[in-house]
Amino acid sequence: MTTVSIIGAGTMASAIASVGVNGGASVQVLSRNIDQGVQIAANLGEQVVPGQLGDPLTGDIVVLALPYTGLSRAVEQYTPELGGKTLVDISNPIDFATLDGLVVPQGSSAAEQVAVWAPDAHVLKAFNTNFAATLESGTVGGLPTTVLVAGDDPAAKRQLTDLLDAAGLVGLDAGPLSRAQQLEQLGFFQISLATAERIRWTGGFAVVR
């Protein structure tokens, strides 16, 4: 059985937990406030086990369901446990003060920074181009929700895309981890459209293959 640990318990964490459950995985949800994880478990069932941030990781796939500003602290806290694990960054490093761009250096990405902080993990970029509602519903505009996955380790990408496919979504290999730069630009663009009310938070971009 696939095992997933999600660090964070917000809207995206809950949506990704639902994907894990639908894909037949055992899901651990870790948060500072365990009540948030307990609520996710109550909504999704016994496949979800809540815990507090700092508890040992039980998942082979670890999802950083955190804002960009919280990534470095979480990675530092769990560095000893991340070796050999698939580590998924979902963040969009947006300048939320202006909503006018990304805060990572040009030619880099949040995911590539995570790879520097966790050199022994297999870092992937995924879920940042999806809104939570489309992960939970499994559809965008009548099409299956596609999750774009970038990373340098083929086995790690396959591990995640197999889970996505098992959950009824489409896991699409988007290339090496350097493609996270384009994925974060796409995520920023989609969020900027939603905050301007030009698209709905229940919508987004669909991929036709």
C-alpha positions as CSV (number, residue, x, y, z in Angstrom):
1,M,0.0,0.0,0.0
2,T,1.2,3.5,-0.8
3,T,1.7,5.6,2.3
4,V,1.6,9.4,2.3
5,S,2.5,12.0,4.9
6,I,1.1,15.5,4.5
7,I,2.7,18.3,6.4
8,G,0.0,20.9,6.8
9,A,-3.7,20.8,7.3
10,G,-5.2,23.6,5.2
11,T,-7.5,23.4,2.3
12,M,-4.9,21.9,-0.1
13,A,-3.8,19.4,2.5
14,S,-7.4,18.2,2.9
15,A,-7.8,18.0,-0.9
16,I,-4.6,16.0,-1.3
17,A,-5.5,13.7,1.5
18,S,-8.8,13.0,-0.3
19,V,-6.7,12.1,-3.4
20,G,-4.6,9.7,-1.4
21,V,-7.7,8.1,0.1
22,N,-9.3,7.7,-3.3
23,G,-6.1,6.2,-4.6
24,G,-6.1,3.6,-1.8
25,A,-3.2,5.1,0.2
26,S,-2.8,5.4,3.9
27,V,-2.5,9.1,4.8
28,Q,-0.8,10.8,7.7
29,V,-1.7,14.5,8.3
30,L,0.7,16.4,10.5
31,S,-0.1,19.9,11.7
32,R,0.7,22.3,14.6
33,N,-3.0,22.1,15.7
34,I,-3.9,18.4,15.7
35,D,-7.6,19.3,15.7
36,Q,-7.2,20.3,12.0
37,G,-5.9,16.8,11.2
38,V,-8.6,15.2,13.3
39,Q,-11.3,17.1,11.3
40,I,-9.7,15.9,8.0
41,A,-9.7,12.3,9.3
42,A,-13.4,12.7,10.4
43,N,-14.3,13.8,6.9
44,L,-12.3,11.2,5.0
45,G,-12.3,8.1,7.2
46,E,-9.9,5.7,8.9
47,Q,-7.3,5.8,6.1
48,V,-6.3,9.2,7.5
49,V,-4.3,9.3,10.7
50,P,-3.8,12.8,12.3
51,G,-0.7,13.8,14.2
52,Q,1.2,16.8,15.4
53,L,4.1,18.5,13.5
54,G,7.2,16.8,14.8
55,D,5.8,13.3,14.9
56,P,7.8,10.7,12.9
57,L,6.9,10.5,9.2
58,T,5.1,7.3,8.2
59,G,4.8,8.0,4.4
60,D,7.0,7.0,1.5
61,I,5.6,10.1,-0.2
62,V,5.9,13.3,1.8
63,V,3.8,16.3,0.7
64,L,4.8,19.8,1.9
65,A,1.2,21.3,1.9
66,L,2.6,24.6,3.2
67,P,3.0,28.2,2.0
68,Y,6.4,29.0,0.6
69,T,7.4,30.9,3.7
70,G,7.0,27.7,5.8
71,L,9.0,25.3,3.6
72,S,12.5,25.8,5.0
73,R,11.5,25.3,8.6
74,A,9.6,22.1,7.8
75,V,12.4,20.7,5.7
76,E,15.0,21.5,8.4
77,Q,12.8,19.8,11.0
78,Y,12.5,16.6,9.1
79,T,15.8,16.5,7.2
80,P,17.0,13.3,9.0
81,E,13.9,11.4,7.9
82,L,13.7,12.6,4.3
83,G,16.5,10.6,2.8
84,G,15.2,8.4,0.0
85,K,11.6,9.7,0.3
86,T,9.6,11.3,-2.5
87,L,9.2,14.9,-1.3
88,V,6.5,17.0,-3.0
89,D,6.5,20.8,-3.0
90,I,3.1,22.2,-3.8
91,S,3.8,25.9,-3.1
92,N,3.4,28.9,-5.3
93,P,6.0,31.5,-4.1
94,I,3.9,34.5,-4.9
95,D,4.5,38.0,-3.6
96,F,1.1,38.2,-1.9
97,A,1.7,41.9,-0.9
98,T,1.5,42.9,-4.6
99,L,0.2,39.8,-6.4
100,D,2.5,41.0,-9.1
101,G,5.2,38.2,-9.3
102,L,7.2,35.5,-7.6
103,V,9.6,36.0,-4.8
104,V,12.1,33.3,-5.8
105,P,15.2,34.4,-7.8
106,Q,14.8,34.5,-11.6
107,G,16.0,31.1,-13.0
108,S,15.0,29.3,-9.9
109,S,11.9,27.9,-8.1
110,A,10.7,27.0,-4.7
111,A,11.0,23.3,-5.6
112,E,14.6,23.7,-6.6
113,Q,15.3,25.4,-3.3
114,V,13.7,22.5,-1.5
115,A,16.0,20.2,-3.4
116,V,19.0,22.1,-2.1
117,W,17.7,22.0,1.5
118,A,16.9,18.2,1.2
119,P,19.6,16.8,-1.0
120,D,18.9,13.2,-0.1
121,A,15.2,13.3,-1.0
122,H,13.6,12.9,-4.4
123,V,12.0,16.3,-4.8
124,L,8.9,16.8,-7.1
125,K,6.9,19.8,-8.0
126,A,3.1,19.0,-8.2
127,F,-0.4,20.2,-7.3
128,N,0.6,23.9,-7.5
129,T,-1.4,24.3,-10.8
130,N,-4.5,22.8,-9.2
131,F,-7.1,24.4,-7.0
132,A,-8.3,22.3,-4.1
133,A,-11.9,22.0,-5.5
134,T,-10.7,20.3,-8.7
135,L,-8.6,17.8,-6.7
136,E,-11.7,16.9,-4.6
137,S,-14.1,16.7,-7.5
138,G,-11.6,15.1,-9.9
139,T,-12.7,17.2,-12.8
140,V,-12.0,20.5,-14.5
141,G,-14.6,21.7,-17.0
142,G,-15.9,18.2,-17.5
143,L,-12.4,16.8,-18.0
144,P,-10.4,14.7,-15.5
145,T,-8.2,16.8,-13.3
146,T,-4.6,16.7,-14.5
147,V,-1.8,17.1,-12.0
148,L,1.5,18.2,-13.6
149,V,4.5,16.6,-12.0
150,A,8.1,17.7,-12.5
151,G,11.2,16.0,-11.0
152,D,14.5,14.5,-11.8
153,D,13.9,11.0,-10.4
154,P,11.7,8.8,-12.8
155,A,10.8,6.3,-10.0
156,A,9.6,9.1,-7.7
157,K,7.5,10.6,-10.5
158,R,6.0,7.3,-11.3
159,Q,5.2,6.6,-7.7
160,L,3.2,9.8,-7.5
161,T,1.5,9.6,-10.9
162,D,0.5,6.0,-10.2
163,L,-1.3,7.2,-7.1
164,L,-3.0,10.0,-9.0
165,D,-4.1,7.7,-11.7
166,A,-5.5,5.2,-9.1
167,A,-7.4,8.1,-7.6
168,G,-9.1,8.8,-10.9
169,L,-7.0,11.8,-11.8
170,V,-4.4,12.1,-14.5
171,G,-0.8,12.3,-13.4
172,L,1.3,13.9,-16.2
173,D,5.1,13.9,-16.3
174,A,6.0,17.5,-16.9
175,G,9.7,17.0,-17.2
176,P,12.7,17.6,-15.0
177,L,12.6,19.6,-11.7
178,S,13.8,22.7,-13.6
179,R,10.3,22.8,-15.2
180,A,9.0,23.8,-11.7
181,Q,10.0,27.4,-12.8
182,Q,7.3,27.2,-15.5
183,L,4.8,25.4,-13.3
184,E,5.1,28.1,-10.6
185,Q,4.6,30.8,-13.2
186,L,1.5,29.0,-14.4
187,G,0.3,28.6,-10.8
188,F,0.8,32.3,-10.2
189,F,-1.1,33.2,-13.4
190,Q,-4.0,31.0,-12.5
191,I,-4.2,32.4,-8.9
192,S,-4.0,36.0,-10.3
193,L,-7.0,35.2,-12.5
194,A,-9.0,33.8,-9.6
195,T,-8.3,36.6,-7.3
196,A,-9.4,39.1,-10.0
197,E,-12.6,37.0,-10.3
198,R,-11.9,36.2,-14.0
199,I,-12.1,32.5,-13.2
200,R,-13.7,30.6,-10.3
201,W,-11.7,28.8,-7.6
202,T,-13.6,25.7,-8.7
203,G,-12.1,26.0,-12.2
204,G,-8.7,26.2,-13.6
205,F,-6.7,25.0,-16.6
206,A,-7.5,21.6,-18.1
207,V,-5.1,19.4,-20.2
208,V,-6.3,17.6,-23.2
209,R,-4.1,14.7,-24.4
